[in-house]
Structure formats: structure tokens, C-alpha cells
């Protein structure tokens, strides 16, 4: 700019100030240095140079003057002096016009219509905003103008339109969503249009909100804090939820509900409406639960129907939630639904449903119950019902005398079913490597970093819930007490049958597993002495009459019982030692007599009375002369070898093999010794009466009747009874059945006496009770001898602990033992405290 020398004018100084600072600053926008393109006056017409203004210098430093005067200094620093901040009236007018133009344009946008008041293009408005901010410093004015317009149109027009709309419920929600969509699009457009204000002016002022924050705050104040609008939003959400729940179909405008919750999330209002929805859910399903569970309801109080309704309702709510709500709400809504449906119904459902599902082995529904009960903290309820079900089932099995023979198999089936439910249904998931059943990670396997792909996460390990396993064990123990002693006896008898039968078609592993499952039942019995006694008796019979399928299995079973179940289980080992010594004696006897195994060959088993669970036979049977001579021969041999020992003969468990001739031909009969004694009588006579047989054999009356029944009334009748019938009477007569037939050359005739009769079982149990009394008495005496004095309660506790490896005594048994010891001067009561007992030395 050229002009006469002189002091710089104020107008030029003010303009120069803006140009210099703009040039010295880094650009704040993506348009770079275009901010330096300012409008200026006083530029020569037609000049090709960029529009600019040059500062006037002091008189002595004016470069133009220096070029005209030879006396002016050349070179050296140049000083630029800027004086004041002054804007001309023309500049103020230009800024005002730009502001008005921007205001009109924003108003047209917010009013959603073009009223012709603004002919500006987007680029024009953008440039004017830039000029207002970077040139005229009108940022504050522009910001206030925008705030006023937002408040006017959002708080005025938009809120009034929403309030005055005649639409209802979900239809009104659709209108609201439409306005929210427009608002968000408009705010985004304003952010782009007023970029200079948003990115240059707003950051320069402390605590000033940007355009988005400003607009959203106005929207919140005018819309969400408006009571009428807030209530209509709540009503719309309620109407939608009720429609879908009652009709059980999706609402035609469900997508608008989904859009609504998205907008609520954007505006920070989501939690308020989520709580409202949760309250609706809680109230609705609580009412439905009471209705459907009642006998007057549509299901008539049917627990299975109610459970199906619960599952369907939860599934519907989960599907609705996943479609309409943000993932953050899914678990809260599902949990609220489940709590509302099941509150107060857990005990009812568990007690009514678990039993039928267990009986039907419906593991799918049991799994659903376990998962659902777990989410509402009801697994303890389910576990208690499971325990009660098993306890009552065990009691019903144990207390049914008509099914005693099938008791153990039924218990095994029940236990297997319960274990299947525990391992399949009542399981929890744990990441690989953390459960008891999980395998440890390989040391060579790479460690997963926090950023590892989810596809490489370790698989989940399904771990059975130990509480249910403990409940099963407790239930079996409790159920066995419903009929003391009998379960232990029947377990021993079950094992006896299994050991007689052998593995058959089973593999050795399957056979062993079957035996161990029966022994697992034995763990739950408090009557170990009962099991021990019956098992010993049956083992002895199997060994003596040769009915054991495998001696190796027998020895392994005895060893396992002693090592894993009962340290006192040692009589079996003594039995095998006796049999081994008997074999040695028989070999020695045979060698001395030079006998071979032929007709009339004698086999003797010499047993120690203390190692075998049999009483001394009181009544002797009269043996045939040949048998008696062989027995006397062996007795003489034994007495010469062991002069100080007494040899008693017990024929009850003896066996014999006879050769018989029938019309069909020769047969070899495998019999008990008693059966053989009776049949040998028919060598001399074809027909003998009962009374004659009784006198000739000298057998016990009941024993003889059972023997004759096995020979004349069973499936293999080598004798005929006259008159026919199942019972043996005193007047009956027996004939040899020459017409007896059998396809096999060797015929085994089962002996009734070889089986455990009810009478023998009763006698054994009576003997066990007597032994228990002696064990209790001895235990109490030992305790009192060590302690000298104890209260009754302490005696009871220590006595139970002392005999628990044999049996668990009842309180009444302990009381009777204490009283008996007092009466017999083993103990005495303290005179000062009658509840205190003293040991009498």
C-alpha cells in the first residue's frame, strides 16, 4: 500500500494486527493457511497480487522513503510497531451481516423448512462462520445465537408437537423416534457446518460445551425433563410390553421400540427406562406366577404345567430382550423375570417335580431345573428335595419284605439313576484345568495372553456338584436305618449269589465293577457286624460245598473288604488257610491208605471252630455203615497225628455224589449229605414212610421235611410222594422214581437246607444282638476304666465312637448297657450328681 509518509493510521494498525498474528500461528483446522485469506480495502484495482495490507512504519524507517532518499539508512533490523485494536464500522457491519445470515440459515434448518429468508449455500455459511471466528472474533455472539435457536425450536416447537400429538402409546413412540432421528441428524449437520466455532472458539473458552453437548443438554431439558413427555414415553413402553406378553406375539412396531432404547442410550436416559421396564416385568410375572400356580388358575395348580409355563415365559422374555434392549440389560431382565416367576414357588416345584423327573429319568428337564434354580439361588432347595426323594425311595425299598430278594438290585438301580442325574444334570462348568476332574495343562503348551483369540480359550470342564453327591450318600445312610440290619444282610446275600454265579457272559472288568457297586452300598450301612457275619457264613458254605465260581475272586474279595472297607474282616483269610491245611492232610491220608478217587472215596475238611461261623451240631445224623467206617478211619488217622485235638463231625454242609440207575439209564446225582443218606435207604426198599425215614436217619424233623421236599416235590423228583403235594406230612409215603428222566448225565439236585432260611436269618440276627451287647458292655468298661468318671452324655458319645467300626448303637441300647453295668457293680452313680457315673475298681 502506498501513501504519503507520516504516522500510521489507527485503521491500518488494527487491520495489520490481525494479519500478523494469523500468519505467525499454526493452522487449527483442516483448511490450513486459507485462514490468511482476509478481505481488505485499499488494494490497487486489477492487481494480480494477493490481497494484503502492509504496515506503515515510523518516519525514519519507512522503506519507501528510504528508496527515494539517498540519505536513508539501508540494512539492519526493521521494527514493526502495532498500536491498539480498532475495528472499523465497515468491519462491524460485515460481521453483523454474516452473523444474521448464519442465524437465518440455522433457523431454517431447525424449523425443518426453507422459508426463503436464507439464500445461502452450505459453503457460504461455512465460510461466514470461519470469518466470524477467525477474523471478527464473533465466537461468543455466534455461540449465544446457536443456544437461543436450539432452545427456541427444541423447547418450543418440538416439545409442543410431541405433547399435542393425538397419537397413542406405541404409535406416539414412533413419532418420538422420528423426531429423535431428525434431531441427531441435525446436530451432526450443525457440527459440520459450524466447524470453526466447534473446533477453534469452543476449545479456547474454559468449561464451554461443544455443539453436540449444547444441543443435547437443551434436548434433555426440553424433552426428557418434561413431565408430560416422560409419562407418555413410560406409557408407550408399558403398552408395548403388555401387548407382547399377553398376546405372545411380536408387536408390529417392535423396531420402533428398539430404536427408542437406542436413542435413550445416546441421550443418557437408558437406565431410567430400564428400571421402569424391570418394574413392569417384576409386577407382571409376579401376578402371572400367583395366577398360574393356584388351583383356580388356568393350569389348576399343576406343577409340571406351571414349570413349562415358566420356561416358555423366560424364553419369550429373553428373545424380546435381545431384540429390543442393549446387551447390558439382558441379564438383569432375565434375572428379574426368573425371580418374579419363581419367588415362593421353589419348594413347591422341587418337591413336586424332582421325583417324577427322576422316576422317568428325564435328564433334560432335570438339567433345566438345576440351571434355573441356580440362577435364582435355589440349588440348596433342589438339593434338599433330591436328598428327600432318595431317602424316601430307599425307605420304600428297604421296608418292603415281599421284595427282599430284589432289595439290593433295586437299590443299585436307584443309586445308578441318581449318580447319572448328578453326573449329567447337576453339573457346573469350569474353565479347563480348574476342576477336580480337569487335567493339568501341559508344560509345553503356550500360555494364553490377555489378547489371545477367544477361539483358543480352554474348553469348559463339567464338574458334578459335590453337594448332590453328599446328599445321595446321606440319603442312602438315612434310608437304610428304616429297617435296621436287613440291608446289610441282603447285601451279603446278593454278593453270595454273585460269587456263586461267577462272571458268566460278563467281562472280568464288568463283573468286578458289579461287585464293587454292591460293596459301595455296604459303605452306607451302620450295621457292619451284620454284613460281616452273614458274609462269613455264606463264604464258608460256598467254600465247603464247592459252590464258589472262583477261589481267586473269593480271595481278592476278602482282601479288598479288609483293606478298603473293614479292618476286622480277617476271618476269610483263616478259612483259606484251613482249607489249604485240609488239602495237605487229605493228600497225606490218601498216600498212607493208597486210595484212589473211586466209588466211596472220602474227602474231609478239617476246620478250626474259631475261624468258621458255625455252631456245634447238637443232633447227629445216622450215616450208612460204609460212610461211618470211612469216617472212623479218618478219625483214627487224625487222632494219631494230633492227639490233643478233638475232632467233631458236622454233616450239615457235607456233600455226596451217588450213581443211580433209572429206566432211562445211569445218572450221576450231586446231592447234599442229608439227601444222600435218605436216598441210600431206597437201595433195599422201593417204598418207605416218613416216620420210618425219620427213625432210620435220626435227622431233625424240620431238616428231614426240607430234605424230602427237595427230593420229591421239586423240579427234579427222584422220589415220588404219596399222596402228591408240596408239603410233607407224617402220613406220607415215599417211593423211588424209576421213571426219572433228565437230558444231562450229571444231575444236581438243589438242597433247600443249603439256602439261608428265614429261621436261620432270625437266629443269626439274635446272635448278632447278643454279641452287640457284649461289645457295648466291654467298650463302656474300657472307657470308664480309663476316665474313672464321666457324665452319661460323654459316655454315650465316646461309646458310639468306640464301636462305630462294628455298628452304630441306639441311645436305648447304651442306656440299657449302662444300667446293667451299674446293677452288676461295674459302675456306680455319684451321690452328689446322679448323672455322673464312677468306675468301680
Helices and strands as residue ranges (DSSP letters): H 10-24, G 32-36, G 59-61, H 63-68, H 89-110, H 122-134, H 139-152, I 153-158, H 159-164, H 169-193, H 195-196, I 197-201, H 202-204, H 211-219, I 220-224, H 227-247, H 254-266, H 270-293, H 303-324, H 327-342, H 346-360, H 363-375, H 379-398, G 401-406, H 407-424, E 427-431, G 454-456, E 460-464, H 466-480, G 481-483, H 486-501, H 508-523, H 528-545, H 551-560, I 561-565, H 571-593, G 609-611, H 625-641, E 655-662, E 665-672, H 673-680, G 681-683, E 687-689, H 690-697, H 701-712, E 719-722, E 733-736, E 746-748, G 752-754, H 758-787, E 789-791, H 792-803, H 811-823, E 827-829, E 836-839
